Amino acid sequence: MNCDGTSSTIVAANSCSVPVSSLITSPFSLPFGSSVYAKVKATNLVGSSDYSTIGNGGVLLTTPGPPLSLSNNVAVSTMT
């Protein structure tokens, strides 16, 4: 998986990302609109933590949703 903690690159970055393409193809084959739930476990020289509680990281969408709560900033959009 993309977030393998044995990778020195992942360890150095202190983070990782899972691309949508890996979730919609085998072995997961999640359809668009599926919720994605994740849990994490930290490991260091002392040992490993327990797994975190499961959190909802998002929903797989084919296109982004429309922007919400937009307002006009007259100072930026007015020609002077």
C-alpha positions as CSV (number, residue, x, y, z in Angstrom):
1,M,0.0,0.0,0.0
2,N,1.1,3.6,-0.4
3,C,1.5,4.3,3.3
4,D,3.9,1.5,4.2
5,G,5.8,2.7,7.3
6,T,8.8,0.6,6.4
7,S,9.5,3.0,3.5
8,S,12.2,5.5,4.5
9,T,10.5,8.1,2.3
10,I,7.2,7.8,4.2
11,V,9.0,7.9,7.5
12,A,11.0,11.0,6.5
13,A,7.8,12.8,5.3
14,N,5.8,12.0,8.5
15,S,2.8,11.5,6.2
16,C,1.5,9.7,3.2
17,S,-1.4,9.9,0.7
18,V,-3.5,7.2,-0.8
19,P,-4.5,8.1,-4.4
20,V,-8.1,7.6,-5.5
21,S,-6.9,5.5,-8.4
22,S,-5.7,2.8,-5.9
23,L,-9.1,2.7,-4.2
24,I,-11.2,2.4,-7.3
25,T,-9.1,-0.5,-8.8
26,S,-8.4,-4.0,-7.5
27,P,-8.2,-5.1,-4.8
28,F,-10.5,-2.5,-3.3
29,S,-12.7,-1.7,-6.4
30,L,-14.7,1.0,-4.5
31,P,-17.4,2.6,-6.6
32,F,-17.5,6.4,-6.8
33,G,-19.7,7.8,-4.0
34,S,-18.2,5.3,-1.5
35,S,-17.2,6.6,1.9
36,V,-13.6,5.9,2.8
37,Y,-12.8,5.1,6.4
38,A,-9.2,5.0,7.8
39,K,-7.4,4.1,11.0
40,V,-3.7,4.6,11.7
41,K,-1.0,3.1,13.8
42,A,2.3,4.9,14.7
43,T,5.5,2.9,15.0
44,N,8.9,4.1,16.2
45,L,12.0,2.7,17.9
46,V,10.1,2.1,21.1
47,G,7.3,0.1,19.4
48,S,3.9,0.6,18.0
49,S,0.8,2.4,19.2
50,D,-2.7,1.0,19.2
51,Y,-4.7,1.7,16.1
52,S,-6.6,5.0,16.1
53,T,-10.3,5.2,16.1
54,I,-11.8,4.9,12.6
55,G,-12.4,8.2,10.9
56,N,-14.2,9.1,7.7
57,G,-11.6,10.6,5.4
58,G,-13.9,11.5,2.6
59,V,-16.1,10.4,-0.2
60,L,-14.8,9.2,-3.6
61,L,-16.1,11.7,-6.2
62,T,-15.5,11.8,-10.0
63,T,-15.7,15.6,-10.1
64,P,-15.3,18.2,-7.3
65,G,-18.4,19.6,-5.8
66,P,-19.4,23.3,-6.6
67,P,-17.9,26.0,-4.4
68,L,-20.0,27.1,-1.5
69,S,-20.5,30.4,0.3
70,L,-18.9,32.6,-2.3
71,S,-18.9,36.4,-2.0
72,N,-17.5,39.2,-4.2
73,N,-14.4,41.0,-2.9
74,V,-14.9,44.4,-4.5
75,A,-11.3,45.5,-3.7
76,V,-10.1,42.7,-5.9
77,S,-12.8,42.6,-8.7
78,T,-13.2,46.3,-9.3
79,M,-11.1,48.0,-12.0
80,T,-9.7,51.4,-10.8
